[in-house]
Amino acid sequence: MIPLETQEQFEGLLKPISAKGKAADPYVIVYFTAPWCGACGMLDFNRIFSARQDITWYKCDIDVNKYTLGYCGLTKIPSFIFIKSGKVLGKITSSNTDLVINTILDSFE
């Protein structure tokens, strides 16, 4: 997972064309977490990552980046936001691996 340390980094994911003039990653998920989050540790990322392998993953530690979680309208962790070609498709807060996988598959059909 790519660290997402600033709000500016996040806003860059919402642009369909990057500052370098190339197309943004078509499928992006931002995972909001913190080292102290017990519920985050319940997720089976081997299974989650194997559901779709064409996704670029970003990890936002809310102790480092204190702004983006709230900016996205989320208040709890673990949370995920799904972005396709710069457009937010959905959000979920869950520590249930199966629910996260199903939401990924539904979001990026």
C-alpha distance (Angstrom), angle and dihedral (degrees) to the residues before:
residue distance angle dihedral
M1 . . .
I2 3.77 . .
P3 3.82 113.5 .
L4 3.81 112.9 -115.0
E5 3.79 102.0 -157.0
T6 3.81 104.1 160.0
Q7 3.77 141.0 41.8
E8 3.80 88.2 -124.8
Q9 3.80 89.8 60.1
F10 3.80 89.6 51.7
E11 3.79 93.5 48.7
G12 3.80 88.2 51.8
L13 3.81 88.5 61.5
L14 3.81 89.0 58.9
K15 3.79 93.2 62.1
P16 3.80 115.5 88.7
I17 3.82 89.8 -149.0
S18 3.80 120.4 45.4
A19 3.81 124.4 -132.7
K20 3.82 86.5 -101.4
G21 3.79 89.8 61.7
K22 3.79 96.1 -110.6
A23 3.78 126.8 120.8
A24 3.79 115.7 -90.4
D25 3.78 119.4 -112.1
P26 3.81 104.0 -76.6
Y27 3.81 95.9 -138.0
V28 3.80 121.1 36.4
I29 3.78 133.1 167.3
V30 3.78 123.7 -170.8
Y31 3.79 113.4 -156.3
F32 3.81 114.9 -157.9
T33 3.79 113.8 -153.6
A34 3.81 145.4 135.4
P35 3.81 132.2 -144.5
W36 3.81 91.3 -114.6
C37 3.84 95.0 51.6
G38 3.80 109.3 116.0
A39 3.82 93.3 -174.5
C40 3.82 90.0 54.7
G41 3.80 88.9 59.0
M42 3.79 90.4 58.8
L43 3.82 92.2 68.6
D44 3.82 118.0 101.0
F45 3.79 102.0 -140.8
N46 3.81 93.5 179.8
R47 3.81 87.7 65.2
I48 3.80 93.7 39.2
F49 3.81 93.6 51.1
S50 3.80 92.1 47.1
A51 3.83 92.0 55.7
R52 3.83 90.3 75.4
Q53 3.75 124.1 0.1
D54 3.81 98.0 -170.8
I55 3.81 93.9 75.2
T56 3.79 125.2 106.7
W57 3.81 108.4 -140.4
Y58 3.80 126.3 -150.4
K59 3.79 123.5 -171.1
C60 3.79 117.6 -150.7
D61 3.80 113.1 -164.7
I62 3.80 101.8 -156.9
D63 3.80 90.4 -151.2
V64 3.82 88.9 61.9
N65 3.81 99.6 34.3
K66 3.79 103.9 35.6
Y67 3.82 96.6 171.4
T68 3.80 111.7 52.0
L69 3.83 98.7 66.3
G70 3.80 91.5 59.3
Y71 3.80 92.0 39.2
C72 3.80 87.0 60.3
G73 3.81 91.2 51.9
L74 3.79 93.0 -109.0
T75 3.79 125.7 129.9
K76 3.82 106.5 176.3
I77 3.77 139.7 51.7
P78 2.93 144.2 -96.1
S79 3.78 89.4 48.0
F80 3.77 133.7 154.8
I81 3.78 133.1 -160.3
F82 3.81 120.6 -160.3
I83 3.82 119.8 -145.9
K84 3.80 128.0 -177.3
S85 3.80 118.8 -170.8
G86 3.80 91.3 -23.9
K87 3.82 96.7 -46.0
V88 3.80 123.3 111.6
L89 3.80 108.6 -125.3
G90 3.77 100.1 178.0
K91 3.79 151.0 -40.2
I92 3.77 136.1 -129.8
T93 3.79 136.7 -175.2
S94 3.79 110.6 -156.9
S95 3.79 144.9 125.5
N96 3.82 90.8 -158.5
T97 3.81 107.6 110.2
D98 3.82 94.4 -158.3
L99 3.80 92.4 50.7
V100 3.81 91.3 49.3
I101 3.82 91.7 49.7
N102 3.81 92.7 48.0
T103 3.81 91.1 48.7
I104 3.81 90.8 50.5
L105 3.79 91.6 50.8
D106 3.81 92.4 46.1
S107 3.82 93.7 45.8
F108 3.79 96.4 50.2
E109 3.83 100.5 40.0
